[in-house]
Amino acid sequence: MIASGELAPGELLPSEAELCERFGVSRSSLREAQKMLTVAGALTARPGSRSTVSVMDAAHVMSGLKMIVPLIPLDRFLELYPLREVLEGHVAAASAARMSDVDCELLLAMARELAAEPATDRAQTLDAKYHRMIIEGAGDEIIAALLASIRRRGQDYRVFEGAAGLERKRVSDAAHVDIAEAIRNRDPESARFLAMNHVRTTRLWLEGLKPGPIVFENAE
């Protein structure tokens, strides 16, 4: 009914009795189906009333993925990296074309601040803000919602700790500055290449180190 357009975004579902009769199912089966559609972001639950079809915006469409990605193990998470590489390259290129001059300078300042910060929780927060600024600068809500889910899980894997981690952080920090400079210089293709290479490098580190997840509660 939703897929055919019979039920439009924001519209109330028919009553349970009507749906059970139409589809020939029990109330318990119907309720389980509605729960699944709510988790998937297709329905919005209304306590004490009938559910509605969700508005189907990026936040709702991606809500199911947002719940699942933070739970998947590293080997499955790494399977998302080719997609992440393409998307991160796209948002960097788009930001180079769209981001305001003021935001470009703020992004570069943030990259330099992150480079000066040791591998602490504050560095994790700065890293999240830096990448979120690039993602939001692209102006694409669906891609932003998708990358937010993927990046949130990525923060649970620490690759900058220990003596060897210092060099990895130096490489990562330099990449952040280079990407920010390419965006400030209005060079979309350089920004794309650098962002994709940054993701590719992180993937190689994770594949080599295979760290266990340390859930970062305070990430933004």
C-alpha positions, -999 to +999 in steps of 0.1 A: +000+000+000+029+024+008+049+013-023+020+018-046+012+053-033-022+042-019-009+053+015+010+086+012+037+100+036+021+114+067-012+095+062-028+074+089-029+036+085-063+020+082-076+003+114-061-030+125-095-047+118-095-034+082-059-044+075-063-079+090-094-085+068-077-071+037-045-091+040-060-122+057-036-121+087-039-122+125-036-091+147-003-104+161+012-109+126+000-074+116+016-058+147+049-076+141+049-063+105+042-028+117+070-030+142+094-040+115+083-011+093+087+013+122+122+002+128+129+004+091+117+040+091+087+035+069+061+040+097+059+065+126+044+051+158+017+071+175+011+060+211-026+055+217-034+059+180-028+044+146+006+047+131+013+070+102+034+065+071+066+084+078+076+115+059+103+094+041+130+120+045+167+110+048+165+106+086+136+082+084+149+063+054+183+057+070+170+050+105+172+012+101+208+015+089+216+039+117+207+012+142+225-017+125+258-003+113+271+005+149+267-032+157+284-049+128+319-065+133+350-052+117+351-076+087+316-066+077+323-029+084+353-030+060+329-042+032+313-007+034+346+011+027+344+011-011+311+028-008+324+052+019+354+060-004+332+071-032+308+091-010+336+108+010+352+118-023+319+131-036+311+153-006+347+167-006+344+177-042+309+192-037+321+212-007+349+226-027+322+240-051+296+250-025+311+258+009+313+295+018+347+312+021+342+316+059+334+279+063+365+270+042+387+289+066+370+274+096+375+239+082+412+245+076+416+259+111+398+229+125+422+206+106+452+223+121+437+222+156+431+185+152+467+180+141+480+197+172+458+176+195+471+142+208+451+110+203+425+118+229+387+118+231+388+155+222+407+146+190+379+121+182+353+149+187+373+173+165+376+146+138+339+141+139+332+178+136+357+182+107+342+155+086+306+165+095+314+200+082+325+186+049+296+163+046+271+191+054+289+214+030+279+191+002+242+198+008+229+162+002+208+149+031+207+113+020+244+110+016+249+129+049+226+104+067+244+074+052+279+087+060+269+096+095+260+060+102+292+046+086+315+072+103+299+066+137+310+030+137+344+040+124+351+060+155+349+028+176+381+015+161+412+032+174+443+032+152+462+061+167+471+047+201+506+035+210+540+045+195+531+033+160+499+052+162+517+085+164+529+082+128+495+070+116+479+101+132+505+123+116+496+109+082+459+113+089+463+149+102+483+158+071+455+144+049+429+165+068+449+197+061+454+188+024+417+181+019+408+214+037+433+233+015+419+218-017+384+227-006+395+263+002+413+265-031+381+255-050+397+224-064+370+197-065+390+170-082+419+173-058+396+173-029+379+142-042+412+124-048+426+133-014+394+123+005+392+090-013+428+083-006+423+092+031+395+066+034+416+040+015+445+046+039+423+041+069+409+009+055+444-005+050+453+004+087+421-014+099+428-044+078+463-047+091+457-039+128+422-056+132+415-036+164+386-044+186+359-018+189+360+007+218+326+024+218+330+062+218+300+074+237+306+111+233+311+114+196+290+140+179 
